Amino acid sequence: MKIMEQCSFVFMVVMLCLLITGTLYGADKDYIEHTVTSGETLWGIASKEIADPFLWPKIWKENPDIKNPDLIYPSEKVRIPLYLIQREEVPKPAETESPVIVPASKAEVKPVKASEGMSQNVVAPAEREYLVDRGTLISSGYIAESITSTGQVIGAPTERDNLAMGDHAFIHTKGPVAKGQKFYVFRSSGKVRHPVTGDPMGYMLDVVGVAEVVGEESGQTMVRINESYNEVEVGDLLNDYVEMEQPFLTGEPGLPAVNGFIVAAKKNRSTNAQMSIVYIDKGAKDGIAVGDIVGMLSKNTYEIPNGVVQVISMKEKTATAIIRESRREVSPGDLIVPVR
């Protein structure tokens, strides 16, 4: 009888271990499902669900039914692996760890009296917030009067046409390059004409990634895709990399007295919502500055106020802006007006 009881106990222990092992093994293969809403992108979904928009290629790779990451539709289900979500649950560092050193140009120095001694001369970091995150700033794109480049993506070791962060590609450049040299990868999404006057305004340029030269292979210069904001495609163009300075939010943004139009939107979308990127027909020559806020009026039978946009970068005659508030859809041809 005791032998039977011992065998039963051993059997139960073995089954319990198998159950636990199976559960742990399957955890990384579990998903949550995100239902796509109007205007959403994989970039936005990654930002919302896993707090890191740069991981959108990993979500794309887990959804083989999505052939083109630019084409996702309302009500479509997107699977997000739990391991991507769990990797964000990192404990905050203890307050006893080494302090962050703030550059003097970004710190607020509190004056002290000589009698208070040097120990009282404290340098405190200024509480400032960026206007937009770095990825949004780089990938927002702009309208250029002409298209110029320093090179082109000509292929990939894997012979794939669509590439993402971490992939390698072959490039051809107009001049010599060095290992470690970086390039913006971009493409044009077409010519832009003013939606009201019909006048040509230039070309819509979309920055899709950042590539770094890692060496040579098969007689070709090879780069690694360090950052991707959309899929990088064979045929995409290159421009020299220059670090973009992220603008800070200011307590009192400029409210320029300008009247104009929204002339286009990122990815040529006809309808846009809050946090979408749009382009306006006013720029530096019109007194526009980064951080300025202008109002919007919907183009309908009546001119209906429809929120505000904020300028995040600019050219001489145009500016790139982000929709900060909208009460209804925003479309090219809508008016921009001074904030009232």
C-alpha positions as CSV (number, residue, x, y, z in Angstrom):
1,M,0.0,0.0,0.0
2,K,2.8,2.4,0.9
3,I,4.5,1.6,-2.5
4,M,1.3,2.6,-4.3
5,E,1.0,5.8,-2.3
6,Q,4.6,6.7,-3.1
7,C,4.1,6.0,-6.8
8,S,1.0,8.2,-6.8
9,F,2.9,11.0,-5.0
10,V,5.8,10.8,-7.5
11,F,3.3,10.8,-10.4
12,M,1.5,13.9,-9.1
13,V,4.9,15.7,-8.6
14,V,6.0,14.9,-12.2
15,M,2.7,16.0,-13.7
16,L,2.8,19.3,-11.7
17,C,6.4,20.0,-12.9
18,L,5.3,19.3,-16.5
19,L,2.3,21.6,-16.1
20,I,4.5,24.4,-14.7
21,T,7.1,24.0,-17.4
22,G,4.4,24.0,-20.1
23,T,2.9,27.2,-18.7
24,L,6.3,28.9,-18.6
25,Y,7.2,27.7,-22.0
26,G,4.0,29.1,-23.5
27,A,4.1,32.4,-21.7
28,D,6.4,34.0,-24.3
29,K,4.0,32.8,-27.0
30,D,0.9,34.5,-25.6
31,Y,-0.5,37.6,-27.2
32,I,-2.9,40.3,-26.5
33,E,-5.0,41.6,-29.4
34,H,-5.3,45.3,-30.2
35,T,-8.2,46.4,-32.3
36,V,-7.2,49.0,-34.8
37,T,-9.1,52.3,-34.8
38,S,-9.4,54.9,-37.6
39,G,-6.1,56.6,-38.3
40,E,-3.9,54.3,-36.2
41,T,-0.5,53.1,-37.3
42,L,1.9,50.4,-36.0
43,W,4.1,53.2,-34.7
44,G,1.2,54.5,-32.6
45,I,0.1,51.1,-31.4
46,A,3.7,50.3,-30.3
47,S,3.8,53.6,-28.5
48,K,0.4,53.0,-26.8
49,E,0.7,49.3,-25.9
50,I,4.4,48.8,-25.1
51,A,5.6,52.4,-24.5
52,D,8.2,52.2,-27.2
53,P,7.3,53.2,-30.8
54,F,10.7,52.0,-32.1
55,L,9.6,48.4,-31.5
56,W,6.9,48.5,-34.1
57,P,8.9,46.2,-36.5
58,K,8.7,43.5,-33.9
59,I,4.9,43.8,-33.8
60,W,4.9,43.7,-37.6
61,K,6.9,40.5,-37.7
62,E,4.5,38.8,-35.3
63,N,1.6,39.6,-37.7
64,P,2.5,37.9,-41.0
65,D,-1.0,38.7,-42.4
66,I,0.0,42.4,-42.5
67,K,1.9,42.6,-45.8
68,N,2.4,46.3,-45.7
69,P,2.8,48.0,-42.3
70,D,1.4,51.2,-43.8
71,L,-1.9,49.5,-44.5
72,I,-3.8,48.6,-41.4
73,Y,-7.5,49.1,-41.2
74,P,-10.1,49.9,-38.6
75,S,-11.4,46.7,-36.7
76,E,-8.4,44.7,-37.8
77,K,-6.8,42.7,-35.0
78,V,-3.1,43.2,-34.3
79,R,-1.3,40.6,-32.1
80,I,1.2,42.0,-29.6
81,P,3.4,39.4,-27.8
82,L,3.3,39.6,-24.1
83,Y,7.1,39.5,-23.9
84,L,7.3,42.9,-25.5
85,I,4.9,44.3,-22.9
86,Q,6.7,42.5,-20.0
87,R,10.1,43.9,-21.1
88,E,8.8,47.4,-20.3
89,E,8.1,46.5,-16.7
90,V,11.5,47.4,-15.3
91,P,11.8,48.6,-11.7
92,K,12.7,52.3,-11.4
93,P,16.3,52.9,-10.2
94,A,16.7,53.7,-6.5
95,E,17.1,57.3,-5.6
96,T,20.5,56.4,-4.1
97,E,22.0,55.7,-7.5
98,S,24.3,58.2,-9.2
99,P,22.6,61.4,-10.1
100,V,22.0,62.5,-13.6
101,I,24.4,65.3,-14.7
102,V,22.7,68.1,-16.4
103,P,24.6,70.3,-18.9
104,A,25.1,73.9,-17.6
105,S,23.2,75.2,-20.6
106,K,20.1,73.3,-19.4
107,A,20.3,73.9,-15.7
108,E,19.1,76.6,-13.5
109,V,21.7,78.0,-11.2
110,K,20.4,79.4,-7.9
111,P,22.4,82.4,-6.7
112,V,23.6,82.4,-3.1
113,K,25.2,84.9,-0.7
114,A,28.9,84.6,-0.1
115,S,28.2,84.1,3.7
116,E,26.2,81.0,2.9
117,G,29.3,79.1,1.8
118,M,30.1,77.1,-1.2
119,S,28.0,74.1,0.0
120,Q,24.9,76.2,-0.6
121,N,25.7,76.8,-4.3
122,V,23.4,74.1,-5.7
123,V,22.9,73.5,-9.4
124,A,19.3,72.2,-10.0
125,P,18.1,70.7,-13.3
126,A,15.5,72.9,-14.9
127,E,12.1,71.2,-15.3
128,R,11.7,71.2,-19.1
129,E,9.8,69.0,-21.5
130,Y,10.5,68.3,-25.1
131,L,8.0,69.6,-27.7
132,V,7.9,66.1,-29.3
133,D,9.9,62.9,-28.9
134,R,12.9,62.4,-31.1
135,G,11.3,59.7,-33.3
136,T,8.3,61.9,-34.1
137,L,10.5,64.8,-34.9
138,I,12.8,62.9,-37.3
139,S,10.0,60.9,-39.0
140,S,7.6,63.9,-39.4
141,G,9.1,64.8,-42.8
142,Y,8.8,68.0,-44.7
143,I,8.0,69.7,-48.0
144,A,11.1,70.3,-50.1
145,E,11.3,72.4,-53.3
146,S,13.5,69.8,-54.9
147,I,14.9,66.3,-54.2
148,T,18.6,66.0,-53.5
149,S,20.4,63.0,-52.1
150,T,23.9,61.6,-51.4
151,G,23.1,58.0,-52.2
152,Q,20.6,55.2,-52.4
153,V,19.7,51.8,-50.9
154,I,20.4,49.3,-53.7
155,G,19.8,45.9,-52.1
156,A,20.2,43.7,-49.1
157,P,22.1,40.5,-48.2
158,T,18.8,38.7,-47.6
159,E,17.6,39.9,-51.0
160,R,14.4,41.3,-49.3
161,D,12.9,44.5,-50.6
162,N,11.4,45.6,-47.3
163,L,13.7,46.1,-44.3
164,A,13.3,47.0,-40.6
165,M,15.4,48.0,-37.6
166,G,18.4,45.7,-37.2
167,D,18.5,44.6,-40.8
168,H,21.4,45.1,-43.2
169,A,21.4,46.7,-46.6
170,F,23.7,47.6,-49.4
171,I,24.1,51.3,-50.5
172,H,25.6,53.3,-53.3
173,T,26.9,56.8,-52.5
174,K,28.2,59.7,-54.6
175,G,31.4,59.8,-52.6
176,P,33.6,57.7,-50.3
177,V,32.2,56.7,-46.9
178,A,33.7,55.5,-43.6
179,K,32.7,52.9,-41.1
180,G,30.4,54.5,-38.5
181,Q,29.1,57.1,-40.9
182,K,25.4,57.6,-40.7
183,F,22.6,58.5,-43.1
184,Y,19.0,59.5,-43.0
185,V,17.0,57.1,-45.2
186,F,14.1,58.9,-47.0
187,R,11.7,58.8,-49.9
188,S,9.3,61.1,-51.7
189,S,5.6,60.4,-51.5
190,G,4.9,62.6,-54.4
191,K,4.5,66.2,-55.5
192,V,2.5,68.6,-53.4
193,R,0.1,71.1,-54.9
194,H,-1.7,73.8,-52.9
195,P,-5.2,72.4,-52.3
196,V,-6.8,75.8,-52.9
197,T,-4.7,77.6,-55.5
198,G,-3.3,74.5,-57.3
199,D,0.2,76.0,-57.3
200,P,3.1,73.5,-57.1
201,M,4.8,73.6,-53.7
202,G,7.5,70.9,-54.0
203,Y,7.8,67.3,-52.9
204,M,6.7,65.5,-49.8
205,L,9.7,63.8,-48.2
206,D,9.3,61.1,-45.6
207,V,12.3,60.1,-43.4
208,V,11.9,56.3,-42.8
209,G,15.1,55.4,-40.9
210,V,18.7,56.0,-39.9
211,A,21.4,53.7,-41.3
212,E,25.1,53.3,-40.3
213,V,28.0,52.0,-42.4
214,V,29.3,48.8,-40.9
215,G,31.7,47.6,-43.6
216,E,31.8,45.9,-47.0
217,E,30.3,42.7,-48.3
218,S,30.3,41.3,-51.8
219,G,32.1,44.4,-53.0
220,Q,29.3,46.7,-51.7
221,T,29.1,49.2,-48.9
222,M,26.9,47.6,-46.2
223,V,24.9,49.5,-43.6
224,R,22.8,48.5,-40.6
225,I,19.3,50.0,-40.1
226,N,19.7,51.5,-36.6
227,E,16.3,53.1,-36.5
228,S,13.2,52.6,-38.6
229,Y,10.0,54.7,-38.5
230,N,8.5,52.8,-41.4
231,E,9.8,50.0,-43.6
232,V,13.0,50.8,-45.4
233,E,12.8,49.8,-49.1
234,V,15.3,49.1,-51.8
235,G,15.4,52.3,-53.9
236,D,15.1,54.6,-50.9
237,L,17.4,57.7,-50.9
238,L,20.1,58.8,-48.5
239,N,21.1,62.1,-47.0
240,D,24.0,62.8,-44.6
241,Y,23.0,62.4,-40.9
242,V,23.0,65.5,-38.7
243,E,21.7,65.2,-35.2
244,M,18.4,67.1,-34.8
245,E,18.0,69.3,-31.8
246,Q,14.7,68.5,-30.0
247,P,12.9,71.7,-29.2
248,F,11.6,72.3,-25.7
249,L,8.0,73.2,-24.7
250,T,7.8,76.8,-23.6
251,G,5.5,78.2,-21.0
252,E,4.1,80.8,-23.4
253,P,4.2,79.5,-27.0
254,G,4.0,82.0,-29.8
255,L,0.6,82.9,-31.3
256,P,1.5,84.3,-34.7
257,A,-1.1,86.4,-36.6
258,V,-1.0,84.3,-39.8
259,N,-3.7,83.1,-42.1
260,G,-3.1,80.2,-44.4
261,F,-3.9,76.6,-45.2
262,I,-3.1,73.0,-44.3
263,V,-1.7,71.8,-47.6
264,A,-0.9,68.2,-46.9
265,A,-0.7,65.5,-44.3
266,K,1.9,62.7,-43.5
267,K,1.4,59.7,-45.8
268,N,-1.0,61.8,-47.9
269,R,-3.9,61.1,-45.6
270,S,-7.1,62.9,-46.5
271,T,-8.4,62.7,-42.9
272,N,-6.4,63.2,-39.8
273,A,-6.9,63.4,-36.0
274,Q,-5.1,64.5,-32.9
275,M,-1.3,63.9,-32.9
276,S,-1.3,63.5,-36.7
277,I,1.4,65.4,-38.6
278,V,0.3,68.0,-41.2
279,Y,2.1,70.7,-43.3
280,I,1.1,74.3,-43.6
281,D,1.8,76.9,-46.3
282,K,3.5,79.3,-43.9
283,G,7.2,79.3,-42.8
284,A,10.1,81.3,-41.6
285,K,9.5,84.1,-44.1
286,D,6.1,84.6,-42.6
287,G,7.4,84.9,-39.0
288,I,6.6,81.4,-38.0
289,A,8.8,79.8,-35.3
290,V,9.1,76.3,-33.8
291,G,6.7,75.9,-30.9
292,D,4.1,78.4,-32.3
293,I,0.5,77.5,-32.1
294,V,-2.2,78.4,-34.7
295,G,-5.9,77.6,-34.8
296,M,-7.7,75.6,-37.5
297,L,-11.0,76.1,-39.3
298,S,-12.8,73.2,-41.0
299,K,-13.5,73.7,-44.7
300,N,-17.3,73.4,-44.8
301,T,-20.2,75.6,-45.7
302,Y,-19.4,77.4,-42.5
303,E,-15.9,78.1,-41.1
304,I,-16.0,76.0,-37.9
305,P,-13.2,76.2,-35.3
306,N,-11.5,72.9,-35.1
307,G,-8.7,72.9,-32.5
308,V,-5.0,73.9,-32.9
309,V,-1.7,72.7,-34.4
310,Q,1.8,73.3,-33.1
311,V,4.8,73.9,-35.3
312,I,7.6,71.3,-34.7
313,S,10.0,72.2,-37.6
314,M,10.0,74.5,-40.5
315,K,11.4,75.6,-43.9
316,E,11.4,79.0,-45.5
317,K,7.9,78.8,-47.0
318,T,6.3,75.8,-45.2
319,A,6.2,74.3,-41.7
320,T,5.6,70.8,-40.2
321,A,3.1,70.8,-37.4
322,I,1.4,68.3,-35.0
323,I,-2.3,68.4,-34.3
324,R,-2.6,69.1,-30.6
325,E,-6.4,69.3,-30.4
326,S,-9.2,68.6,-32.9
327,R,-12.9,68.4,-32.5
328,R,-13.4,66.7,-35.9
329,E,-11.4,65.3,-38.8
330,V,-8.6,67.6,-40.2
331,S,-8.0,67.6,-44.0
332,P,-5.8,69.4,-46.5
333,G,-7.5,72.6,-47.5
334,D,-8.6,73.4,-43.9
335,L,-7.7,77.0,-42.9
336,I,-5.1,78.0,-40.3
337,V,-5.9,81.2,-38.4
338,P,-4.5,83.1,-35.3
339,V,-5.6,81.6,-32.0
340,R,-8.4,83.7,-30.6
